[in-house]
Amino acid sequence: MSQNQWQKSSFSSSSDNCVEVRTVEGLIELRESDEGDVIVRTTPLKFSRFLQGVRAGEFDHFTANA
């Protein structure tokens, strides 16, 4: 991933409403493309653990009624 270059998920295809991610000064930044001024920063380790939780279904209960 290039420094300061926002990347969106390949699952978003041509959609403009997606989560984007980039690295800045060794940290990971995330934002929603339609709310670009709200940025969440975290460490690579915490982001990796979050992704592991997503893949393991740890957060699926949040979408059970969606």
C-alpha positions as CSV (number, residue, x, y, z in Angstrom):
1,M,0.0,0.0,0.0
2,S,1.4,3.4,-1.0
3,Q,1.9,6.0,1.7
4,N,-1.0,8.5,1.7
5,Q,-2.8,6.8,-1.1
6,W,-6.4,5.8,-0.2
7,Q,-7.4,2.3,-1.3
8,K,-10.9,1.0,-1.4
9,S,-12.0,-2.6,-1.1
10,S,-12.1,-4.6,-4.4
11,F,-15.6,-5.7,-3.2
12,S,-16.8,-2.1,-3.7
13,S,-16.3,-2.3,-7.5
14,S,-17.6,0.9,-9.0
15,S,-19.5,2.0,-5.9
16,D,-18.6,5.3,-4.3
17,N,-19.8,4.3,-0.9
18,C,-17.1,2.2,0.6
19,V,-14.5,2.0,3.3
20,E,-11.0,3.2,2.3
21,V,-7.7,2.6,4.0
22,R,-4.1,4.0,3.8
23,T,-0.9,4.1,5.8
24,V,0.5,7.3,7.2
25,E,3.6,7.5,9.3
26,G,3.4,3.8,10.2
27,L,-0.2,3.9,11.2
28,I,-3.4,2.7,9.5
29,E,-6.1,5.2,8.6
30,L,-9.7,4.3,7.7
31,R,-12.6,6.4,6.4
32,E,-15.9,6.0,4.6
33,S,-15.7,7.5,1.1
34,D,-18.9,9.5,1.6
35,E,-17.6,10.9,5.0
36,G,-14.1,11.7,4.0
37,D,-13.4,14.2,6.8
38,V,-13.9,11.5,9.6
39,I,-10.7,9.4,9.8
40,V,-10.0,6.6,12.3
41,R,-6.3,5.9,13.0
42,T,-4.9,2.7,14.5
43,T,-1.8,0.6,14.6
44,P,-1.1,-2.2,12.1
45,L,-1.3,-4.8,14.9
46,K,-4.8,-3.6,16.1
47,F,-6.0,-3.4,12.5
48,S,-4.8,-6.9,11.8
49,R,-6.6,-8.2,14.9
50,F,-9.7,-6.4,13.8
51,L,-9.6,-8.0,10.4
52,Q,-9.1,-11.4,12.0
53,G,-12.2,-10.8,14.1
54,V,-14.2,-9.8,11.0
55,R,-13.1,-12.9,9.1
56,A,-14.0,-15.1,12.1
57,G,-17.5,-13.7,12.3
58,E,-16.9,-12.0,15.6
59,F,-19.1,-9.0,14.6
60,D,-21.8,-10.8,12.7
61,H,-24.3,-10.2,15.4
62,F,-24.3,-6.5,14.6
63,T,-25.9,-7.2,11.2
64,A,-28.3,-10.0,12.3
65,N,-31.3,-7.7,12.0
66,A,-30.1,-5.7,9.0
